[in-house]
């Protein structure tokens, strides 16, 4: 052993940062976070939208608690998050209207601030919008977006002040002996002993687990975001739009730009695969989706874009659990790009689990490995209902924009 710790956290994205902060401030002892920042990592490329309306009540409760914790980050850490409350609007096709109303009623009963948005109100929010194909809409007045890097830095700086050690190093392998985690070996060959390890390495997690013979059903996907120029102030201060009719989204960015994306990600072989830049076919399809809602964006020029890698969990749901094959090994993996809004509460509950023996709240229970391995409930609402049609559009667009 060339070093020792009480807890090692692998991964310096939003999940690892939240976890190391809460461990350090909860008195977990000597806590070490290991991370080698990658330009393809999910947190650095996140749209950082904070939404609480989902198809299942447990998912909504988790997201709502995440939002409440996110609001406390400046108070707890002294750092900024860039949290911007714009409201979030969800658009749904007519076939999901009944399910939408049931979900809204359940969420409101649980104290989650959402409500159905009348289509007249929808047109008032975006006077030039075309919403003829929308069957129902939901608004979350408390939703919006934040800055993922500022938030991550706030947690890491707060963890350092609380005594945690942040090291620039990657992990070569997890060390397990007779069914108990013993620490990690870094890329330089040094060994850090620890009785507890938290794996939060995003797309790099599957490889570390595979070396132990563990397969949690994780896959890697490349997620893209495109930025478009707009007329000055056209969407500034307006809500984020999650368009589940067309499988796309957009949110305000600057006074003269919006960010946009498709609720679809390209499968890749592993964390070393894929460009950081946005593909031209993706830009064209995002522009089409924007123009379908807002005619004024038909010729909107692209002002940039990026791509990052996410780990997809079984059924597009994350796995947050203790792994019995290696006592002391905890994981927060397979978040499918949804971690930003949940990491504040997930990190807190993981720290409680490690330090106190159990999480203080119920939020992690639905993310147990035994549950996430089962088929997701429902018929697609909450996972963007237009997935099949969107996939066909993408295949056509990729063919037509491919270089000769």
MOVENRA-V800632 format. One record per residue. RES is the residue in one small letter. SS is DSSP state (h for helix, s for strand, l for the rest). OMEGA is omega in radians with two decimals (999 if undefined). NEAR is the number of other C-alpha atoms within 12 Angstrom. Layout:
res=RES ss=SS omega=OMEGA near=NEAR
res=RES ss=SS omega=OMEGA near=NEAR
This chain:
res=x ss=l omega=3.10 near=16
res=x ss=l omega=3.12 near=15
res=x ss=l omega=-3.14 near=22
res=x ss=s omega=3.12 near=24
res=x ss=l omega=2.99 near=29
res=x ss=l omega=3.12 near=31
res=x ss=s omega=2.99 near=43
res=x ss=s omega=3.05 near=54
res=x ss=s omega=-3.13 near=58
res=x ss=s omega=3.10 near=49
res=x ss=l omega=-3.09 near=43
res=x ss=l omega=3.01 near=46
res=x ss=l omega=-3.03 near=50
res=x ss=h omega=3.12 near=49
res=x ss=h omega=3.13 near=50
res=x ss=h omega=-3.12 near=49
res=x ss=h omega=3.11 near=55
res=x ss=h omega=-3.10 near=49
res=x ss=h omega=-3.10 near=51
res=x ss=h omega=3.10 near=59
res=x ss=h omega=-3.09 near=50
res=x ss=h omega=3.05 near=44
res=x ss=h omega=-3.09 near=44
res=x ss=h omega=-3.09 near=41
res=x ss=h omega=3.11 near=30
res=x ss=l omega=3.09 near=26
res=x ss=l omega=-3.11 near=22
res=x ss=l omega=-3.12 near=34
res=x ss=l omega=3.14 near=26
res=x ss=l omega=-3.10 near=31
res=x ss=s omega=3.14 near=44
res=x ss=s omega=3.01 near=43
res=x ss=s omega=3.13 near=46
res=x ss=s omega=-3.13 near=39
res=x ss=s omega=2.93 near=33
res=x ss=l omega=-3.04 near=23
res=x ss=l omega=3.09 near=22
res=x ss=l omega=3.09 near=25
res=x ss=l omega=3.14 near=22
res=x ss=l omega=-3.05 near=33
res=x ss=l omega=-2.99 near=40
res=x ss=l omega=-3.06 near=47
res=x ss=h omega=-3.11 near=45
res=x ss=h omega=-3.07 near=32
res=x ss=h omega=-3.04 near=33
res=x ss=l omega=2.95 near=41
res=x ss=l omega=3.00 near=40
res=x ss=l omega=3.09 near=40
res=x ss=s omega=-3.06 near=45
res=x ss=s omega=-3.06 near=49
res=x ss=l omega=-3.07 near=46
res=x ss=l omega=-3.13 near=47
res=x ss=l omega=-3.14 near=49
res=x ss=l omega=-3.08 near=38
res=x ss=l omega=-3.12 near=37
res=x ss=l omega=-3.14 near=29
res=x ss=h omega=3.11 near=28
res=x ss=h omega=3.13 near=26
res=x ss=h omega=3.11 near=35
res=x ss=h omega=3.12 near=34
res=x ss=h omega=3.10 near=36
res=x ss=h omega=-3.13 near=40
res=x ss=h omega=-3.14 near=37
res=x ss=h omega=3.08 near=36
res=x ss=h omega=3.07 near=34
res=x ss=h omega=3.11 near=36
res=x ss=h omega=3.13 near=39
res=x ss=h omega=3.11 near=26
res=x ss=h omega=3.13 near=32
res=x ss=h omega=3.11 near=45
res=x ss=h omega=-3.09 near=31
res=x ss=h omega=-3.04 near=22
res=x ss=h omega=3.12 near=36
res=x ss=h omega=3.13 near=23
res=x ss=h omega=-3.06 near=15
res=x ss=h omega=-2.99 near=26
res=x ss=h omega=-3.03 near=31
res=x ss=l omega=-3.12 near=20
res=x ss=l omega=-3.12 near=26
res=x ss=l omega=3.06 near=27
res=x ss=l omega=-3.06 near=34
res=x ss=l omega=-3.11 near=25
res=x ss=l omega=-3.11 near=31
res=x ss=s omega=-3.09 near=30
res=x ss=s omega=3.13 near=26
res=x ss=l omega=-2.91 near=28
res=x ss=l omega=3.10 near=33
res=x ss=s omega=3.12 near=39
res=x ss=s omega=3.06 near=41
res=x ss=s omega=3.04 near=49
res=x ss=s omega=-3.11 near=43
res=x ss=s omega=3.05 near=41
res=x ss=l omega=-3.04 near=29
res=x ss=h omega=-3.07 near=21
res=x ss=h omega=3.14 near=21
res=x ss=h omega=-3.07 near=30
res=x ss=h omega=-3.13 near=27
res=x ss=h omega=3.12 near=19
res=x ss=h omega=3.11 near=27
res=x ss=h omega=-3.11 near=36
res=x ss=h omega=3.07 near=28
res=x ss=h omega=-3.13 near=23
res=x ss=h omega=3.12 near=33
res=x ss=h omega=-3.13 near=33
res=x ss=h omega=-3.14 near=23
res=x ss=h omega=-3.13 near=25
res=x ss=h omega=3.12 near=31
res=x ss=h omega=3.11 near=24
res=x ss=h omega=3.13 near=16
res=x ss=l omega=3.10 near=20
res=x ss=l omega=3.13 near=18
res=x ss=l omega=-3.02 near=33
res=x ss=l omega=3.04 near=30
res=x ss=l omega=3.03 near=34
res=x ss=s omega=3.05 near=31
res=x ss=s omega=3.14 near=33
res=x ss=l omega=3.10 near=29
res=x ss=l omega=-3.09 near=22
res=x ss=h omega=3.05 near=26
res=x ss=h omega=3.08 near=18
res=x ss=h omega=3.13 near=19
res=x ss=h omega=-3.14 near=30
res=x ss=h omega=3.09 near=20
res=x ss=h omega=3.10 near=15
res=x ss=h omega=-3.14 near=26
res=x ss=l omega=-3.03 near=25
res=x ss=l omega=-3.11 near=19
res=x ss=l omega=-3.05 near=18
res=x ss=s omega=3.06 near=26
res=x ss=l omega=-3.08 near=23
res=x ss=l omega=-3.07 near=33
res=x ss=l omega=-3.10 near=18
res=x ss=l omega=-3.09 near=20
res=x ss=l omega=3.12 near=28
res=x ss=l omega=-3.14 near=27
res=x ss=s omega=-3.12 near=33
res=x ss=s omega=3.10 near=39
res=x ss=s omega=3.04 near=46
res=x ss=s omega=2.98 near=38
res=x ss=s omega=-3.10 near=35
res=x ss=l omega=-3.08 near=26
res=x ss=l omega=-3.08 near=29
res=x ss=l omega=3.12 near=39
res=x ss=s omega=-3.13 near=37
res=x ss=s omega=3.14 near=37
res=x ss=l omega=3.09 near=33
res=x ss=l omega=-3.04 near=29
res=x ss=h omega=-3.12 near=38
res=x ss=h omega=3.07 near=30
res=x ss=h omega=-3.11 near=29
res=x ss=h omega=3.12 near=43
res=x ss=h omega=3.13 near=42
res=x ss=h omega=3.12 near=33
res=x ss=h omega=3.12 near=34
res=x ss=h omega=-3.10 near=47
res=x ss=h omega=3.10 near=45
res=x ss=h omega=3.09 near=32
res=x ss=h omega=3.11 near=32
res=x ss=h omega=3.11 near=38
res=x ss=h omega=-3.13 near=26
res=x ss=h omega=3.12 near=21
res=x ss=l omega=3.05 near=26
res=x ss=l omega=3.12 near=24
res=x ss=l omega=3.12 near=34
res=x ss=s omega=3.13 near=33
res=x ss=s omega=-3.09 near=34
res=x ss=s omega=3.05 near=23
res=x ss=s omega=-3.13 near=19
res=x ss=l omega=3.04 near=28
res=x ss=l omega=-3.08 near=33
res=x ss=s omega=3.10 near=36
res=x ss=s omega=3.12 near=27
res=x ss=s omega=3.03 near=30
res=x ss=s omega=-3.12 near=42
res=x ss=s omega=-3.12 near=33
res=x ss=s omega=3.11 near=29
res=x ss=s omega=3.11 near=18
res=x ss=l omega=3.03 near=12
res=x ss=l omega=3.13 near=17
res=x ss=s omega=3.12 near=24
res=x ss=s omega=-3.12 near=33
res=x ss=s omega=-3.13 near=30
res=x ss=s omega=-3.12 near=39
res=x ss=s omega=2.99 near=41
res=x ss=s omega=-3.10 near=30
res=x ss=s omega=-3.12 near=29
res=x ss=l omega=3.11 near=18
res=x ss=l omega=-3.12 near=15
res=x ss=l omega=3.10 near=16
res=x ss=l omega=-3.10 near=20
res=x ss=s omega=3.06 near=26
res=x ss=s omega=3.12 near=39
res=x ss=s omega=3.12 near=31
res=x ss=l omega=3.10 near=34
res=x ss=l omega=3.07 near=33
res=x ss=s omega=3.10 near=42
res=x ss=s omega=3.06 near=50
res=x ss=s omega=3.13 near=52
res=x ss=s omega=-3.14 near=49
res=x ss=l omega=-2.98 near=49
res=x ss=l omega=3.06 near=43
res=x ss=h omega=-3.09 near=49
res=x ss=h omega=3.13 near=42
res=x ss=h omega=-3.07 near=43
res=x ss=h omega=-3.04 near=44
res=x ss=h omega=-3.13 near=35
res=x ss=h omega=3.12 near=30
res=x ss=h omega=3.10 near=34
res=x ss=h omega=-3.11 near=33
res=x ss=h omega=3.13 near=16
res=x ss=l omega=3.07 near=16
res=x ss=l omega=-3.09 near=24
res=x ss=l omega=-3.12 near=14
res=x ss=l omega=3.11 near=21
res=x ss=l omega=3.13 near=23
res=x ss=l omega=3.12 near=35
res=x ss=l omega=-3.11 near=27
res=x ss=l omega=3.01 near=39
res=x ss=s omega=-3.11 near=34
res=x ss=s omega=3.10 near=38
res=x ss=s omega=-3.14 near=37
res=x ss=s omega=-3.09 near=40
res=x ss=s omega=-3.09 near=43
res=x ss=s omega=3.07 near=42
res=x ss=s omega=3.10 near=43
res=x ss=s omega=3.09 near=41
res=x ss=s omega=-3.10 near=36
res=x ss=s omega=3.04 near=38
res=x ss=s omega=3.08 near=31
res=x ss=l omega=3.00 near=31
res=x ss=l omega=-3.09 near=19
res=x ss=l omega=3.08 near=16
res=x ss=l omega=-3.03 near=16
res=x ss=l omega=-3.10 near=26
res=x ss=l omega=-3.10 near=32
res=x ss=l omega=3.14 near=24
res=x ss=l omega=3.14 near=25
res=x ss=l omega=-3.10 near=30
res=x ss=l omega=2.87 near=35
res=x ss=s omega=3.13 near=42
res=x ss=s omega=3.04 near=45
res=x ss=s omega=-2.98 near=42
res=x ss=s omega=-3.11 near=41
res=x ss=l omega=2.99 near=41
res=x ss=l omega=-3.06 near=39
res=x ss=l omega=3.09 near=38
res=x ss=l omega=-3.12 near=38
res=x ss=s omega=3.14 near=43
res=x ss=s omega=2.94 near=37
res=x ss=s omega=3.10 near=42
res=x ss=s omega=3.06 near=43
res=x ss=s omega=3.10 near=37
res=x ss=s omega=3.05 near=37
res=x ss=s omega=3.14 near=21
res=x ss=l omega=-3.08 near=19
res=x ss=l omega=3.14 near=24
res=x ss=s omega=3.02 near=29
res=x ss=s omega=2.97 near=40
res=x ss=s omega=-3.11 near=42
res=x ss=s omega=3.11 near=45
res=x ss=s omega=3.10 near=41
res=x ss=s omega=3.12 near=43
res=x ss=l omega=-3.09 near=39
res=x ss=l omega=-3.13 near=37
res=x ss=l omega=-3.07 near=33
res=x ss=s omega=3.09 near=30
res=x ss=s omega=3.08 near=23
res=x ss=s omega=-3.03 near=22
res=x ss=l omega=-3.09 near=20
res=x ss=l omega=-3.02 near=25
res=x ss=l omega=3.09 near=30
res=x ss=l omega=-2.98 near=21
res=x ss=l omega=2.98 near=23
res=x ss=l omega=3.12 near=27
res=x ss=l omega=3.02 near=22
res=x ss=l omega=-3.06 near=26
res=x ss=l omega=3.13 near=24
res=x ss=l omega=-3.13 near=31
res=x ss=l omega=-3.11 near=31
res=x ss=h omega=3.13 near=25
res=x ss=h omega=3.14 near=26
res=x ss=h omega=3.09 near=43
res=x ss=h omega=-3.10 near=35
res=x ss=h omega=-3.10 near=33
res=x ss=h omega=3.06 near=39
res=x ss=h omega=3.14 near=44
res=x ss=h omega=3.10 near=38
res=x ss=h omega=-3.13 near=30
res=x ss=h omega=3.09 near=37
res=x ss=h omega=-3.11 near=40
res=x ss=h omega=3.08 near=27
res=x ss=h omega=3.09 near=24
res=x ss=h omega=-3.03 near=32
res=x ss=s omega=-3.03 near=25
res=x ss=h omega=-3.12 near=20
res=x ss=h omega=3.14 near=25
res=x ss=h omega=-3.07 near=31
res=x ss=l omega=3.14 near=21
res=x ss=l omega=-3.07 near=21
res=x ss=l omega=3.13 near=29
res=x ss=l omega=3.05 near=25
res=x ss=s omega=3.08 near=29
res=x ss=s omega=3.11 near=22
res=x ss=s omega=3.11 near=25
res=x ss=s omega=-3.11 near=31
res=x ss=s omega=3.12 near=33
res=x ss=s omega=3.09 near=35
res=x ss=s omega=-3.08 near=39
res=x ss=s omega=3.07 near=44
res=x ss=s omega=3.03 near=48
res=x ss=s omega=3.13 near=46
res=x ss=s omega=3.07 near=39
res=x ss=l omega=3.10 near=39
res=x ss=h omega=-3.13 near=28
res=x ss=h omega=-3.12 near=27
res=x ss=h omega=3.11 near=35
res=x ss=l omega=-3.14 near=38
res=x ss=l omega=3.02 near=43
res=x ss=s omega=3.06 near=42
res=x ss=s omega=-2.97 near=41
res=x ss=s omega=2.92 near=39
res=x ss=s omega=-3.07 near=32
res=x ss=l omega=-3.04 near=30
res=x ss=l omega=3.10 near=19
res=x ss=l omega=3.12 near=20
res=x ss=l omega=-3.12 near=28
res=x ss=s omega=-3.11 near=25
res=x ss=l omega=3.13 near=35
res=x ss=s omega=3.11 near=40
res=x ss=s omega=3.14 near=41
res=x ss=s omega=2.92 near=47
res=x ss=s omega=-2.95 near=53
res=x ss=s omega=3.04 near=53
res=x ss=l omega=-3.04 near=43
res=x ss=s omega=3.10 near=41
res=x ss=l omega=3.10 near=37
res=x ss=l omega=-3.08 near=42
res=x ss=l omega=-2.95 near=41
res=x ss=h omega=-2.95 near=47
res=x ss=h omega=-3.07 near=46
res=x ss=h omega=-3.09 near=45
res=x ss=h omega=-3.05 near=42
res=x ss=h omega=-3.13 near=49
res=x ss=h omega=-3.14 near=43
res=x ss=h omega=3.12 near=42
res=x ss=h omega=3.12 near=54
res=x ss=h omega=3.12 near=48
res=x ss=h omega=-3.13 near=39
res=x ss=h omega=3.08 near=40
res=x ss=h omega=3.12 near=50
res=x ss=h omega=3.09 near=44
res=x ss=h omega=-3.12 near=28
res=x ss=h omega=-3.08 near=33
res=x ss=h omega=-3.06 near=38
res=x ss=h omega=-3.01 near=28
res=x ss=h omega=3.13 near=16
res=x ss=l omega=3.12 near=15
res=x ss=l omega=3.05 near=19
res=x ss=l omega=-3.13 near=23
res=x ss=l omega=-3.13 near=19
res=x ss=l omega=-3.04 near=19
res=x ss=l omega=-2.92 near=22
res=x ss=l omega=-3.08 near=32
res=x ss=l omega=-3.05 near=39
res=x ss=h omega=-3.14 near=27
res=x ss=h omega=-3.10 near=28
res=x ss=h omega=3.12 near=35
res=x ss=l omega=-3.12 near=28
res=x ss=h omega=-3.09 near=31
res=x ss=h omega=-3.13 near=21
res=x ss=h omega=-3.09 near=22
res=x ss=h omega=3.09 near=29
res=x ss=l omega=3.11 near=24
res=x ss=l omega=3.10 near=19
res=x ss=l omega=3.12 near=15
res=x ss=l omega=3.13 near=23
res=x ss=l omega=3.03 near=21
res=x ss=l omega=-3.02 near=17
res=x ss=l omega=3.05 near=17
res=x ss=l omega=3.13 near=27
res=x ss=l omega=-3.06 near=32
res=x ss=l omega=3.08 near=36
res=x ss=l omega=-3.11 near=35
res=x ss=l omega=-2.93 near=31
res=x ss=l omega=-3.03 near=31
res=x ss=l omega=-3.00 near=28
res=x ss=h omega=-3.09 near=25
res=x ss=h omega=3.13 near=18
res=x ss=h omega=3.13 near=20
res=x ss=h omega=3.13 near=29
res=x ss=h omega=3.11 near=24
res=x ss=h omega=3.11 near=16
res=x ss=h omega=-3.11 near=25
res=x ss=h omega=-3.14 near=32
res=x ss=h omega=3.11 near=19
res=x ss=h omega=-3.08 near=17
res=x ss=h omega=3.12 near=23
res=x ss=h omega=3.11 near=20
res=x ss=h omega=-3.04 near=15
res=x ss=h omega=-3.14 near=16
res=x ss=l omega=3.13 near=17
res=x ss=l omega=3.11 near=15
res=x ss=l omega=-3.11 near=10
res=x ss=l omega=999 near=5
